[in-house]
Amino acid sequence: MSALETRTSLSIVLTGSGGAGVMTAGQTLLDAATSCGLYGLMTRSTGPQIRGGEAAAMIRLSTRPVQCPGDKFDILLALDFDNIQRFAAELPLDSASVILADPAAGDLPPFLAQTGAAVGHVEMKKLAKTVPGGRISMVALGALARLIGLPESAIVEAVAASLGRKKPEAVQASEQAVRLGALNSPEMKAPKLTISAAKPAGRWSITGNEATGFGALKGGVRFVGGYPITPATEILEWMAHTLPQCGGVLVQAEDELASINMIIGASFGGTPALTATAGPGLSLMIEALGLAVAAEIPVVVVDVMRSGPSTGIATKSEQSDLNIAVFGLHGDAPHVVVAPLSVSDCLMTAQWSVHLAETLQSPVIMLSDQSLGQARVVIDRPQDVSFETKRLTPQAPVENYERYALVESGVSPMSIPGMAGGQYTADGLTHNAKGTPSSQAHDHVGQMDKRQRKLASFDFGARWADVDGEGELAVITWGSSSEPLREAIDIARSEGIKVRLIAMRLISPAQPARLAEALKGVKRALVIEQSHSGQFWRYLRAYYDLPADVVSIPQPGPLPIRPREALEYIRKGAQA
């Protein structure tokens, strides 16, 4: 357990078979803790089955903001032991941990017994049966709340809020089950957090996928074409409900090929557009993204990455789509690739993605992942960020219009269909300044130079990365790996280790001058990422001048990078 965690946070995991109510119970616990002044994070782990299988709600409660898992679980609450062995590698516990289980579930699985954790029993199933309509998960919540010192009233209020639309008898049954669980909670020593009497104001409870949708709306997206795919579907579900309230439209396409071409068409018509997918869907969209590059049509594609290749593990996370996002388009096809650094950062990064797409008339791929997209955090309200996002269009009336004029900035005015004199051909063929297809070398090279120039000359500003700290040791990372490394660096600094963090939000185009400035004085760099082959490290080697002493630390999914693990890398790096 990290030094920060012992002072400020508590990690809990609820496990059970699919349909046992684990996720609902976890959400209710997070809501109740939030009402008591705590911050929190809830991540989920499930099997790939459509129904049934295993499920785990992983919760970290804290007196300060947290956006990454802790080093180990202080408490494991098992509604049953069905298939729990599938989570063995995802459930770090030790002899200081507490296991809460139903004696009817049988003996502890060997991997849990070997941890030496203390075990407390609650007859959840038996107690639930004494309440008409009672649920095991509600009994478990009551017992857990008493164990960690969370007020019973907070759980009851959270249950009532989550079941508000159900019949009164269902709400009453759940509340009764919670109280029954609290009465029968075992007398055990368990870690507790300071609970505030006042309910905090202005905090948000939001997932990365919801934040992405919200950021896209703030950026101006008013059309979404999408096809459901885990773990990106919640973006589409959230926007299907919210877009019409903002005058927008979402269309569920028949597949990923249709969705990418729908948003290209909508954007060509003048409406900022987005689609959301995962790795397999991005593979199908690549050819159409090349069309958007060639025709200079702005679109945003959010890739919520999952473990690959192929179908991989659809419900678990990995940062392994970097190569296809940066290099996957055939031909020379410059485009923008960005990545949010945390769950809350999904909002700003999505808004920024729309700004970059519209301003540069270019496709933008935003690389989120399952650990960000499906995680829920309790955070203070983010600062409002505004961008002057306006697509460059010609002034009417248009005369002798050249859609792809070789202007110095590389960004030429884009007419909207129906604009008098603004007609042009937009397709994937090599074309001249007017858009007329051409096989001439000077047109081909001229247009490639134009598309490259608009990215190379654009000032992406300070948002290209979060750079923090000083010292001869640097940790370079990107995307979702940033938060556990940020926490590890905070601990390292408390131990007197000087280390700086460089967490890159802009992946492509490369920013060698900016990284060189961030690395001034650095003699050793650790490149830490969640991929098997070190994709990010290899990308950095190709485009950046790195210190002579660079250590590549790739860790494939689906296991998360934990602060303590990263701290050990930093300690070793500082000693070398």
N, C-alpha and C positions, 0 to 999 in steps of 0.2 A: 504494500500500500504506500502511495506516495505521501510525502510530507504535507502537500497541500490537501490531499484527500482526508487525512486524519483530522484536520482542523475544520474543514469546510463542507465536505460532501459525503454522501452515503449512496452506495450502489446496490440496487435491488434487481433481481430477475424473477419474473413469474413464468413458470413453464406449465405446459399441459398439452393434451392432445388437441388436434384441430376441432373447433366447435365448443371447447370447454369454457370459453369466455375470457381467455388470457388477455387478449388485446383490449377488450372493453374494461377489464379490471385494471390493467396498466394505465389506460387513459384516465380512468376515474381517480386512481391514486395520484397521478400527475396533477390533475385539476384540483384535488383536495389540497395537495402540498402547495400549489400556487396560491390558493386562497389564504394560506397561512404565511405568506411572505417569502416563500422559497422560490428559487429558480430551478429549472430542471431540463432534462433531456430524456426522450424516450426513443429508443431504436427498436426495431423488430427483426426477428429471425424466424423464418418459416420454411417448411419444405416446399418443393416445387409442385405438390399436389394441388389440384383445383379445390378439393374438399378433403378434410381429414388430415392425417399426417401429424406433424409436430409444430408447436408454436411457442415462441418465447418473447415476452415483452421485457426489454432491458431498460431500466430506469436509473438515472442518476439525479439525485436531489442535492441541492447545494444552497448555501447562504450567499453565494456569488454566482454570476453568470457562468455557465458551462456549455460547451458545444462539442464535447467529445466524450467517449466512454472513459470510465475510470480504469484503474489497473487491475482490480479484481472485484468480485461481488461480495459485499458484506452479508447479504441475506439472499438466500434462494428459497422462494415459495413455490412448492410443487403441488399443483392441483391433482396430478397423477404422475406416474413414472412411465407412461406409455411413450415409447420412442425417444425418451430423454437422452439415451446414449448417443443419438445423432448430434446432440449439442455438446458432447463432451469437450471438444477443443475450444468451444465458445464460452465455456462457463468456468473461468478461473476462480477457484476458491482456495482457502487455506484453513489452518486450524483456528484462526480467529473469526472465521465466518460462521453464520448460523443458517441451518436448514430447517424450514417449517414444512411439515408434510402431514398427510392423513395416514394414520396407522393402517387403514384398510388398503392402502396402496401397496403394502408389502415391504420387503427389505430394501434398504438403500441399494441402488445400483453400485457395482464395485468401484467405478471411477469416482463416485461421490464419497463412498466410505473411506477411500484412500486419502481424501483431503484432510481428515481429522476434524472436520467441522462439527460443532455441537448440533444436536438434532432435537427439535421440539415437535410435539404432535398435537394436532387439532383434528377432531373427528368431523371434518368438513362435510363429507357426504351424509353422515348420520344426522348431523345438526340441520343440514339443509332440508332433509325430509320432514323435519318437524314443523316446517313453515310451508303452508300451501303456496305453491309457486316459487318456493325458495330456490336459490341457485348456489352451487358450491363456491363459485367465484366470489359471491358477495360475503359469504361466511369467511372466506379466506381474507378478503379485504379488511373486514373488521378485526380479525386476529392480528393481521400485519400492522394495522394502524395502532393498536394498543402496544404492540411490541416496540415500535420505533418512536412512540410518544406523540403521534399525530392525533389531534382531537377527533373523537368519534363523530362529533357534530360536523366536522369538515368533510368526512367521508360521506355522511348521510346527505349533506347538502349537495355534494358532487354527484351522488347517485340520483338524487331527485332531479337535478339539472339534466343529466344524460338520458333519463327515462321520461322526461317531461311530456312527451307526446304519447306515451303509452297509457293504458288504463290505470286509474288510481290504485286498483288492487295490486297491479304489478309493481308499482313504486313502493307501496306499503310492504309488500313481501320482501323486496330487496332491502329496504331499510331495516326490517325486522331481522333479516339474515345477517346484516352487518353488525347489529347490536349483539346478536347471539354469538357471533364470532369473537367480538371484543370481550364478552364475558368469559369465554373459554380459551382465551389466548394463554399460552404457557408462560410461566414465570421463568424468564431467561434473561441473561445479560446481552443486550444488543446495542449497537451504537445509535446515538440520537443526535439530532440537530437542533439548533436554537429555533424555536417556533415563535413567530411574531403574532401578536394579538390583532394587529391591524391588517386589513386586506389591502395589498398594494394597488395603486392606481396606475394606469397607463401601460401595463405590461401586455405583451402579445403572446399568444400560444399559436405557433404556426409551424408547418412543415416546410421543408425545402421545396417541394413541388408546389405548394400553395404560394410560397414566396416568389417562386419563378413566375407563376401565373400573374400575380399581383404586379411584379416588376414589369412584365411584358405589357400589361394594361397601362401602367404609368408611362411606359415608353411610347405608347400610341398604337399598339397592335389592335386591330379591329376585325381581323379575319384569322381563323384557325382552321386548318384542315388536318385531321389526325386519324390515326388508326390505333386502337388500344394495344399496348404492349407493356409488360412488367419490366421495370418499375416506374414507367413514365405516365401510366394511365391517369393517375390522380391529377396531373396538370390539365389534361383534357377534360376530366370530370369537373374540376373546379372552374375552368373557363367556360364550359358549356352552361353552367349556371350563371356566371358573372358577366360574360361578354354581352348578352342581350341587354343587361341593365346599363351598359355603356354604349349602346347603339351598334354593337358588333354582332358577328355571326360565327358560329362553329358548325362545321360539317364533318360528320364521321364518314370517312372515305372507305372504300372497299378494301384497300390495302395501302401499304406505304408508298408504292409507286404513284397511286392516285393522289395521296395527301401532299406529297412534295410538289407535284405538278399543279395541284389546286392553289397552293400558296404562291407559286411562281406566277400563275395567272392573275390572282388577286392583286399581287404587288405590281404587276405590269399595268393593271387598271388603276393604280394609285393608292391602294389600301395597304398599310403596313401589315405584314402577315407572318405567321409562325406555325411550326409544327413541332411536336414532341415525340420522341421515339427512344429506343435503346439500340445497342450495337447491331443486332440483326437487321433492324429497320434502317439504320444508317447505311448499311451495306447496300440495301436496295435503292437508296436515294442518291447514291453517288453520281450516277450518270446525269440525272436531272440537275444536281448541284453544279456540274460542269456547264450545263446550259445557262444556269443563272450567272456563272462567272463570265461566260462569253457574251451574254446579252446584257450584262451589268444590271441585273435585277436584284434589288435588296430582299433577302429573306433571312429569317432566323430559324435554325434547327437546334432544338435542345435535345441532346443525347444524355439520358440518365443511364450511365454505364452500369453494367452488371458483369459478373464473372463470365468470361468466355474461354475459348472461341466457340463458334457455333451457338447452340442453345445454352451451353455452359450451365451455370447455376442462376436461373432467372431471378431468384429472390435475394441474391447476395451481391456484395459490392466488389468492384475492382477498378483500377485506373488504367485499363488496358486498351482503350480505344484511342489513345493519343496518336498512334501511328496512322490509323486510317483517317482520323480527323484532319491531320496535318498533310499527309502524303497520299491519301486515297484517291483523289481525283486524277483521271488520266490527263496527260499533256501538262503543259505549264499553266496551272490554274490558281493564281494567288487569291487567297481568301483569308478570313479572320477566324481564329480559334481562341476562345476565352474559357476560363474556368472559375467558378465561385470558390471562395476559400473557406466558407462555413455555411451552415444552414441559413442563417440570417443574411449572409452575403449573396445568397441566390437572388434576393430582391434587387439589389443594386446592379448585380452583374447582368441580370436579364434586362433591366432597363437600359443599361449601357450597351448591351448587345443590339437592341433595337436602334439606339442612337447611331452606333457604328454602321449597322447595315444601311440605314437610310442615308446617312451622311456620305458614306463611301460607295453607295450603290453596289453593294457586295454581299454575298452570302456570309453569314456569321454562324459558326457552330459553337454552341455553348456546352461544355463538358461538365455536367453535373454527374452524380452517381447515386446508387441506391442508398448509401450511408448518409447522404445529404437529403436526397429527395423524399425518402419515406421516414426520416427522423422528425420528431416533433420537439421543438424547444420552447422554453418560456424565457422571453427576453424583454429588456426594456424597449420601448418604442424606438425604432430606428430613426436616425436623423433623415429628414426629407432631402432628397437629392434631385436636382433638376438639370436637365440637359437641353441645350438649344437644338432640338432635333427638328430639322426641316429638310425635306428632300429638295435638291436643286432642280427647279423646273424652268423652262424658257419663259421669257416675258412675251405676252401676247401683244400684237399679232406676230406669229412666227413667220419669218421669211428665210428662204434658202436654208432650211433646218438641217443641221448635221448632228445627228444624235450622238455619234461617237467621235466628235471633233477631238483632235490631238491637243488638248489644252495643257497648260503647264502643270496644273494640279492633278491631272488625270481624271478629274470628276467633271463630266460634261453634262449640261442640262438634259433632263429626262422628261419628255412630254407625256401628257396623260391622254389616253384615247379620247377623241372628240375635240381635242384642241386644234383649232383651225391652223393648217399648215404644218402640224406636228406629226404627220404620218411618217412611219419608218418601219423597216423590217427588223424584227427581233427574233433571231434564232441562233443555233449553235454553229452555223457556218462561219468561217473567216469572212470578214466583211470590211468595207471601207468606211470612211467617216460618216457617210449617209446611212450605213447599214446594209448596203447592197452587197450580196455575196460576191466574194472575190477570191481568186487563186493566186494573186500577185504577191510576191515575196515582201514587197515594201508595205503592203497593207497588213500582212500577217505579223511582221515584226513590229510595225508601228502600233498596232492594237495591243500586242503583248507588252510592249514597253509602257503603253498608257495604263494598262491594268496593274502592272507592277508598280508604276510610279505613284499611283494614288495611295497605295498602302505604304510605300517606302517614305513618302514625303509627309505623311500625316502625323501630327503630334498626338500621341495617345495619352500623354500626360502622366501624372503620378499614379494613376490607377493601374498601371502596368503590373505593379507588384506591391506587396506590403514589405517594407524594409525596416527592420528594427534592431537596435543594439550596435555594439562595437566589439572589436577584438580580432585576434588573428585566426579564430575558428568561425566558420560560417556553416549554417545548415541551409541548403537550397532545396525547396520542395514546391509543390503546386497543388491546387485543388483541395480535396477533402483531407489530404494528409497534413494540412497546415495546422489545424486546431490541436491535435495531440502533440505536435512538435512545439507549438507555442507554449503549451502547458509545461512540457518537459524543459524548455529553455528557461521558463520562469523559475523552476526548481533549481536548475543548474546555476543560474545567476545568484540564487540565495545561498548557494554553496561556494560562491566566489569565482565561478567559472565565467570568463568573458566570452560570450558567443553572440553572434548576430543571426537573425532570421531573415531569409529572403524567400518569400512565398509568392510565386508568380501567378498572376491572374490572367495576363495576356501571354498566351502560348505562341501564337503566330499572328503577324510576322514577328520575327526575332528582333530583339532590342539590344544589340551588343554594346552600344555605348552606355546605355543605362545600367546594364549588369556590371560592366567594367567599373563604373563609378561606385556601385553598391559593394563591389569586392575590393575596393582599395584598402590595402593593409592586411588582407586575408592571406594566410599562408597555407591553410588546410581547409578543404570544403567537404562536407558530407552531403551527398545527394540521396535523399530518402523519398521513396515513392511506393505505391502499391501496384506493382506489376511484376511479372515473373522474369522478364528479359531486360529490365532496366531501360524501358523505352524513353523515359524522360532524360536519364543520364546520357544516353546515346544521342538524343536530340541536342542536348546542351553541347556535347563534344563537337557536333557537326557545325553549329552556328555561333558558338561563343568561345572566347579565350578564357579558359579556366585556370585556377592556380595549378602549379606543378603537382601538388599533392591533393588528389581528389579521391574520395572513397565512395564507391557506388554501393548503396544499401537498398536493393529492391526486395520488397516483400509482397508476394502475390496475395490476392484475396482467397477465400472470403473473410479470413480473420482480420480484424481491424488492427491498425498500429496503435499501441497503447502508450501513454506517457512514460511509464516506468521503463518500458523497452527502449523508447527513444532516448531517455535519459542515460541509459547505459552506453548507447552509441556515443553520446556527447561526452560523457566522462572519459571514455577510451580515446576519443578524438582529441580531447584536451591534454591527455597525458602523453600522447605520441610525440 
